[in-house]
Amino acid sequence: MYKRTCLCCCCTSISHLLLMLNCTTVASSASTQNPLRDWRNGHTSLHYHRCLVKRGACQRPLFERLTPLNLKSSLQMRLQSTTTAIKSVLKQGGMPGKRTFKGPRTKQPSRTNQPSLEEDMMQCIAYATADQYHLPTLCHDLIAHGFVEIKEFPRDASNVLVMRTENAAKPYDSGTIFVFREGSVVFWNIEEKTIKTVMRILEQHEIQPYEVALVHWENEEINYTVGEGNSKLHRGIFLFNEELDYDQVVLEKFAFSNALSLSVKLAIWEVSLDNFVESIQSIPEMLKSGQRVKLSRAEVMQKIGELFSLRHCINLSSDLLITPDFYWDREDLEQLYDKTCQFLNINRRVKVVNEKLQHCTELTDLMRNHLSEKHSLRLEWMIVILITIEVMFELARVIF
């Protein structure tokens, strides 16, 4: 048996509910207009609502409060306020206990994890701006702008130009600049204004320059200081022995700079490889879905040329795979160089880049074989058509 609900009870409940809704609405408007609300407690008390009801704020006829229009408008107002509250909570980070979605991860330079620059610390920053520099003309241009060449540097390091300047950022150390022929430059304790001047001079001697935004993004910044003990790389900071003479300090700076220059060059090549992968990422999906690959033979050969040029730069024309000959008879400098390369993850990055290059090579070989087979098939059909035409001519000659 179903239970029967009294109609009077339902009407009474509905009227009671509407009475509470109307009281809340009137109370909120009254509290807005009346400055004598209960501001001490920060909210409107239940006693205030009851006073409003007794004073006649909610004393309207019952048939006016029970109209469908009032019921509909009241429910819509409640739903709108609830939706607005939910949206505000979601904008502020979601409900408690829920993890919010983060943006896409991007590649960040290693400077994001470096310690803050203290008073006694100086800054070393490396850039890669071009494929190569023309060092003889660059040296004359820098000397003309007031820089001094350090000629006491060993001759077996012929791929670097070492310059000194008086425009140091801090007085604890002299300003030194290492310009590598491979297109990278490293500044030691150089003020920002002088760095911009040198970068403008380098633009006139660059061979195949890189984009300016890429140069300033793919750089390396490491702090260094001078103190007691042996020179080393400790917790992301270069520490130099204060008792060493100037020539030995320059050699140690060269060892650190050599590793930093390799890191920034590798970062540029990593970006080039990422752009190459992005340009061919649609080919596997097209092959998977059975679509026609819209690449000509010339475009495929161009992609192969870009790929092998990049492999040549990374594996043959750079010192990423082997230790330079300069460190064979300088074990102390070789330790500094190897320690910095290890800190910058150069060996691991080179391994990852070569694996990506291998996969790209396999894909380009597949495309080249596909085009070769397609060309061979076209030639076979042309031969078949020519033979068919010749047979038809012979039959026509025999019949007629």
Beta strands, then each sheet from edge to edge (+ up, - down):
strand 1: 122-128
strand 2: 130-133
strand 3: 148-149
strand 4: 160-165
strand 5: 175-180
strand 6: 184-188
strand 7: 206-209
strand 8: 220-227
strand 9: 232-234
strand 10: 237-241
sheet 1: 3+ 4- 5+ 6- 1+ 8- 10- 9+
sheet 2: 2+ 7-
end
